Amino acid sequence: MGNAFLRYAICGLLLFAVACHKSGSAEVDTADTASDSATASDTAGTDSHDSDPPPSDSDSMDTASSTDCGPDMDLVDGSCTGARQVPCLADFYVAHAVPVEEDVTITYTDASGWTEPASCDWTCDSGWRLDSDSGECRLSALQVAAGARHTCIVRTDAVVECWGDNASGKATPPAYSFVELSAGDEHTCGRRLDNTIRCFGSNDAGQLDWPSGEWAQLSAGAFHTCAVSGEGEVACFGDDTFGQSTPDAAVFTGVSAGRRHTCALTSEKAIVCWGDDAQGQSTAIPGSYQEVAAGGLHSCGLLTSDTAVCWGSNLYGQLDAPTDLLTHITAGDYHTCGLRDDSTPVCWGSNAFGQLDAPDRAFMQISAGDLHTCGVTPVHEVVCWGSDASGQSLVPGGTFLRVAAGEQHTCAVRADGSIFCFGDDAYGQLQAPEGDFVDVAVGVAHSCGRLKTGAIACWGINADGQAADQDGTFVQLAAGDYHTCAVDGEGGVLCFGRNTDGQTTVPPGLFTQVSAGNYHSCGLHDDGTIECWGFNLDGQSSAIEGVYIQVSAGGIHSCGLTADGAAVCWGSNLWGQSDPPPLVFAAISAGDSHTCGLAADGSVTCWGAMGGDGAEPPADAFASISAGDNYTCGVNVVGAIRCFGKITQKK
């Protein structure tokens, strides 16, 4: 696509923020760095529960400055001096990264084989930590909350990160700072810095209708949530079919919401439970307790003698608590875990998915989900074990190069060439094969990656042939709802998959870039003109004449970027997605009903309809962006993934 900034940003990312500038006017990368991806819904999906504006304390970036070598860089005794210019090639890669105190020595190699080490002073982004083994930035957590098929953490900078199943938006947190999290089946709730509660995800049982006021502790059950005030009052909201949201009258110091029941610890150290008691899970054993944990069909309490007792169903041995002295307990659906007095974990109950196979290491906090368990180590590392069917146990981390946002799943390419995906996995669209990848694109339920060899490997649903592997040498890749397109090294475009509206019937000509929308595709000719094909009911395939450097096909609209950085859009404008602001952009990405632009300073501006709390872009400086259904993801300049908006579950 001939975009100088994108190559600059990718190179800066690959060199971990070492100064890097485009050499002359060489065109070395035709890849669509914005990673355009298509989405299926033609609705806005703006049913946000929280209408508060994004707070000023949200997801800010605190990146350490790196050695400034200026536009030319030569290395003399480890310093950047002289006139050697570092070429910005898209296939630069980090071959070696070993931290030495606060310095990282990096060796980078271009396609011609030229290599040279560079020494840079840098630190990880706020909320991330430098891993001493890999030299990569990893998440740095204060607390973890394991839900049904998703996991969320409170980072050390109070920002929330989530991964795993996100069909209901339960893994798309709002842009607030939090001090506590609790994850349920289809929703997640958190306590903010001001002790107010904010929830996100499904609200089908009213589990997002949090009470006003300040709260000291909260707990999310399957479809309800309870919280304790500073005065000892318990309030519950959400499903109350079994009375699980109707608390008893007492002064409480802690509460734990289970699947269909709730248990709380009174100020007199007794445990009181309410809700479903079919298996005896709400009939607490008398005693003096310091903590309570309500699971699926069982409950456990930690006595003041530091031993655990459990009651309710014992179908899988979830009542067979060990005799170890414990400092903390947490209950999942059919298993329970505790921390011993030496901070190592012990788990009991069902082990059908390895949720009892805790690593032999110290943790400062653990959380049991439905079928998996996660913990935070004393150095703030997040470790998960158990079921990973929806990616809930695969902790994101490392340095990423590209990201692609789809309808209900997202995939990204790490610096080592591996692919990490998260979100819905109903058709295996998260199960990326091993390989050395340089790009990735995602559709509704399929994903494709471009290997370093130029070949294409796909996974996920393949009912229309949209996930068929392709041999050959391709230089750019794009995925639509149910079709995929790619540009080969000679400027030809290959599209494969569903062709109900002609979206895979490529017109003649040479192209430098292609983008796939819902049911249409657009290509950038080698003379800078745009041609689209496929569905055109809303004019999304009727490109506006002009000379462009990039094209992006969205849901039922399309956009192009002119050489002077202006965004031009056509097609549906029902939600303002085709009405770009008069700003200068370095890249654009069209989603289902919204569009986002990336400026040369790394800031992101979006227009149109994008659902969810905290839909405004975070303050990070981004290297690339990708607009999906009702959300957008980007890779910032230190290689971390940031997503904002909301993924809505399709009916």
Number of C-alpha atoms within 10 A of each C-alpha: 26 21 21 19 21 24 27 22 27 28 28 21 29 27 22 24 23 25 22 26 22 20 16 9 8 12 16 16 20 23 25 29 29 29 32 34 38 40 32 25 19 12 14 18 19 16 13 17 17 16 10 9 11 17 12 11 13 20 22 17 15 13 16 14 12 16 16 17 19 15 14 18 22 17 16 10 8 12 15 21 15 13 13 12 18 19 19 25 22 22 17 17 21 16 13 14 18 16 18 11 8 10 15 19 17 21 17 19 16 16 11 6 8 9 12 13 13 20 18 24 18 20 20 20 23 19 24 22 21 19 18 12 9 13 19 23 22 23 26 24 27 23 27 29 28 30 33 24 28 32 32 28 28 24 22 18 21 23 22 28 22 25 24 29 27 29 22 21 25 30 30 28 27 27 25 21 22 25 20 24 25 27 32 29 22 27 30 34 28 28 23 18 14 12 18 16 25 23 26 27 29 21 18 12 14 15 27 24 19 19 15 9 10 16 22 18 23 24 27 32 31 25 27 30 33 29 27 23 19 14 11 18 18 25 19 24 21 22 21 18 13 13 14 28 25 19 20 15 10 15 17 23 22 27 28 28 34 30 23 26 31 33 30 30 25 21 14 13 19 20 26 22 24 22 22 21 17 11 13 14 28 25 19 21 16 10 14 17 21 22 26 29 28 32 30 21 26 31 35 28 30 24 20 14 11 18 20 25 19 22 21 21 19 17 12 14 15 27 22 17 19 15 10 14 17 23 21 25 26 26 30 30 24 26 31 32 28 28 22 19 13 12 19 18 25 20 24 21 22 20 18 12 14 15 27 23 17 19 14 10 11 17 23 18 25 25 26 33 30 24 27 30 33 28 28 22 20 15 13 22 19 26 18 25 21 22 22 18 21 24 23 32 24 21 21 21 20 20 25 28 29 32 35 33 33 35 29 30 28 29 26 30 22 22 22 17 19 18 25 20 26 26 27 25 22 13 14 16 27 27 20 19 13 10 15 18 24 27 30 30 31 39 35 28 26 28 32 28 31 26 20 17 14 20 17 24 21 24 22 23 20 18 11 13 14 27 26 20 15 17 11 12 18 24 25 30 32 34 36 34 26 29 31 34 27 27 25 21 16 12 18 18 25 17 23 21 21 20 17 12 13 14 28 23 17 20 11 9 13 17 24 27 32 34 32 37 35 28 29 31 34 29 29 25 23 16 12 21 19 26 21 24 22 22 21 17 11 13 14 29 26 19 22 17 10 13 16 25 24 32 35 33 35 36 30 32 31 34 29 29 25 20 18 11 23 19 27 22 23 21 23 21 16 15 15 14 29 25 19 20 13 10 12 17 24 25 32 33 32 38 36 32 32 30 32 25 30 28 21 20 13 21 17 23 17 22 19 22 24 32 25 28 27 25 25 21 23 19 16 22 22 27 32 35 30 33 37 37 34 30 30 31 27 31 27 27 27 27 29 27 23 18 24 24 28 33 28 25 15 11 3
